[in-house]
Amino acid sequence: MEKNHLKEIFQYFFRLGFIAFGGPAAHVALMEEDLVKRKKWLTTEEFLDYMGATNLIPGPNSTEMTMHCGYHRGGPAGLFVAGASFIFPAVLLTLIVAIFFEKFSDIAWVVPIIDSIKAAVLSFIAAAILKLGRKAVKNYFLAIVGVLVLVASFLGVNEILCILLAGVLAMIIKFASSPKQFNSVIPLFFLMAVPYSHLKLFLIFLKVGAVLFGSGYVLFAYLDGELIQNLEWLTHSDLVEAIAIGQVTPGPVLSTSTFIGYKLGGVSGALWATLGIFLPSFLYVWLLNPLIPKMRQNKLLSSFHGAVNVAAVAVMLVVTFQMAQSILIDWKTILVCGLSFFVYFYFKGINTLWIILGGAAMGFAMSYI
């Protein structure tokens, strides 16, 4: 019976990995429709319990939901089968696109297309910031936390440090508890300003995966501090390319780590970066799944999570502003960006894939002007 469960877990999540466009919200909606209403693997209450848990621990929400559902259906083995089968299609497709980009992105006629795609991408990053900000800022205290993080991030304080300190501050103020140990930050100062290696790449993505709260877009704020500001391995232009790839491929947005890893270290780099970013999620779900009912009722964790969400949005805003400065380089990119904003906000619910394709078409057309 258990083997049959593992087989059906693999078949469902492997298929989902190929068709799951639209971001985490769409992924979760598909799972709720299929696994709760149609397949009846779990109840609505159990599904909501897992949703609450994914918001209280670091990692990509929709990917962790696949792991929770796999654990519920097939135990620990089901967790790993579900997570791996959901991640694999996105990683494979992202790697193929990364190889294509590496070979053709410098060709003259391709450059304006890529520049326009980057300009178009800014529209739905801004939309994500607006949506997340409205949800995250629930009171005046969280608004103040967001402003403080915004200022600190503009002044150059590390993104991960900003976000985690915001969470710790909220916990201390709310409960005035005795000092606790917060060991979720792995400084890795020895990685600052050093040559590339697969091990260093793996450790950086492992650290980010271990502390990544919020939307998948927050990943890019974290990587801005790690790979652009600290190590100077990437540019803002590279980061926006990664965001675009994350939107045109199905599955988790964090598969863009595969693209970045390939850009830095070829196929081996892609595999190490992918392993690093997703490994913590497997471990978190494996260890915490039995504790989910208690986690949802823990006020300390809820307070930490609320402040972290606000801080993440503030950091995203700063990083987006910095990316816009390097992307909007002429009237053509400004025009593409402006039209993309209009289309995205006017035609509510439009798939971001159409925004990217529209930006590419405009870039190609304007290359003849």
C-alpha positions, 0 to 999 in steps of 0.5 A, a space after each residue: 500500500 505504501 509503495 502505491 502511495 509513493 507512486 501516486 505521489 510521484 505521478 501527481 507532483 511530477 505532473 504538477 511540476 510541469 503545469 504549475 504556472 502562475 506562482 505560489 498562490 496558483 500552485 496552492 489553489 491547484 493542490 487544494 482543488 486536486 488533493 482536497 476536493 477531488 482525490 480527498 488525500 486530506 481534509 480542508 482543515 488539514 490543508 489549512 493547518 499545513 498552509 499556516 505552517 508554511 507561513 511560520 517557517 522559512 522556505 518557498 511556500 508552495 514547495 513546502 506545501 507539496 512536501 507536507 501533502 506528500 508527508 501526509 499521504 506517504 510519511 517521510 518517504 512521501 515528503 521527499 518524493 513529493 518535493 523532489 518530483 515537483 522541483 525537478 521539472 522546473 530545475 530541468 527547464 530552467 537549466 535548458 533556458 540557462 544554457 540557451 541564454 549563455 549561448 545567445 544572449 550576446 547576439 546583437 538582435 537578442 540584446 534589445 529583446 532581453 533588455 525589454 524583458 528586464 524592463 517588463 519584469 519590473 511591473 510585476 515585481 512592483 505589483 508583488 511588493 504592493 500586494 505583499 505590503 498591503 497584507 503585511 502591514 497590519 498595524 502601526 508598529 509593523 509600519 514603523 518596522 518596515 520604514 526602519 528596514 527600508 532606511 537600513 537597507 538603503 544605507 547598505 545593511 545586509 538584507 538577511 540581517 535586516 529581515 531577521 533583526 526585524 523579527 527578533 525586535 518584534 518578539 522582544 518588544 511583544 513579549 519582553 522575554 528572557 534572552 533567547 538564542 537565534 541561530 538561524 543566521 549563518 554569517 559566512 563572513 569568510 565568503 566575503 570578497 573571495 573567488 568563486 567555488 562550488 562549495 561557497 556557492 552551495 553554502 550561500 544558497 544553503 544560508 538563503 534557503 534556511 532563512 528565506 521568509 516571504 514570497 519567492 521574490 524575496 529571494 532576489 533581495 537576499 541574493 542582491 546582498 549576497 552575490 551582488 553587493 558582497 561578492 560581486 559575482 553577479 550584476 543587477 542585470 543578471 538578477 533580473 534575467 533570473 527573475 524573468 526565467 522564474 516566470 516563464 518556467 513552471 514550478 517554484 520560483 526558487 528554481 531560478 537558483 538553477 539559472 544563477 548557479 549555471 551562470 556562475 559555475 556551469 551545470 555543476 554550479 546549477 546543481 549545487 545552487 539548487 541543492 543548497 536552496 531547497 535542502 533546508 525546506 526538506 529538513 524543516 518540513 521533515 522535523 516540524 510536520 508533527 508539530 504543526 498544530 502547536 506552531 499555529 497557536 504560538 504567539 511568539 512565532 506569529 509575532 516574529 513572522 509578521 515583522 519578517 514579512 514587513 521587513 522582506 517587503 521593505 528590502 524588496 522595494 529597495 532592491 527593485 529601485 536599484 535594479 530599475 536604475 540599471 535596467 531603465 537605460 534609455 527611452 525604449 526600456 522606459 517605454 516598455 516598463 511603462 506599458 507593462 505597468 499599465 497592462 499588468 494593473 489594467 488587465 487584472 489577473 493577466 499571466 506574467 508570461 504575457 507581460 514577458 512575451 509582450 516585452 520581448 516583442 516590443 524589444 524586437 520591434 524597436 530594435 529596427 528604430 
